[in-house]
């Protein structure tokens, strides 16, 4: 699937550029969900369970496209 580079602002991916897949007609999604997990020194030998984080596409034409952090996705969704 083709992809474009987009900025992620806020949340755990603040200030990063990542590839976002586009639809067959080249349209970007209005929202993306990124899983993130981690391990913390001294807290556990195993990574924590992944948490899904939602980023919403900013309105207007910006180059590169920008997604702003909307918060973690509730576990029941």
C-alpha positions in Angstrom: 0.0 0.0 0.0 1.4 3.5 -0.8 2.3 5.7 2.1 3.2 9.3 2.7 5.3 10.9 5.5 3.3 12.7 8.2 4.1 14.6 11.4 2.8 13.3 14.7 2.4 16.0 17.3 1.8 15.4 21.0 1.6 12.1 22.9 4.3 9.4 22.9 5.3 10.1 19.3 5.6 13.9 19.6 7.7 15.5 16.9 8.2 12.4 14.8 7.7 11.7 11.2 6.2 8.4 10.2 4.8 6.7 7.1 1.0 6.7 7.0 -0.8 4.3 4.5 -3.2 6.0 2.1 -6.4 4.6 0.5 -6.5 3.3 -3.1 -7.4 6.8 -4.2 -4.5 8.4 -2.3 -6.6 9.8 0.6 -5.2 9.9 4.1 -7.2 8.5 7.0 -8.8 10.9 9.4 -7.4 9.0 12.4 -4.6 6.6 13.0 -4.1 4.3 16.0 -0.5 3.4 17.0 0.3 0.7 19.6 3.2 1.5 22.0 4.7 -0.6 24.8 7.8 -0.3 26.8 9.8 -1.6 29.7 11.1 0.5 32.6 14.4 -0.2 34.4 13.8 -1.8 37.8 10.0 -2.1 37.3 9.8 -5.3 35.4 11.8 -7.8 33.3 9.0 -7.8 30.7 7.6 -5.0 28.5 4.3 -3.5 29.6 1.2 -4.5 27.6 0.8 -2.3 24.4 -1.4 0.7 24.7 -3.1 2.1 21.6 -2.8 5.8 21.0 -5.1 7.8 18.6 -3.9 10.6 16.4 -6.4 12.8 14.5 -5.6 14.5 11.2 -5.4 18.3 11.4 -7.8 20.2 9.3 -6.5 22.1 6.2 -3.8 21.3 3.7 -0.5 21.1 5.4 2.7 19.7 4.0 3.7 17.3 5.4 0.2 16.2 6.6 0.0 16.5 10.4 -1.8 14.3 13.0 -2.4 15.6 16.6 -2.5 13.4 19.6 -6.1 12.6 20.8 -5.2 10.3 23.8 -5.1 6.6 24.5 -7.8 4.4 23.1 -9.9 3.0 25.9 -9.1 -0.7 26.5 -12.7 -1.8 25.7 -12.6 -0.5 22.1 
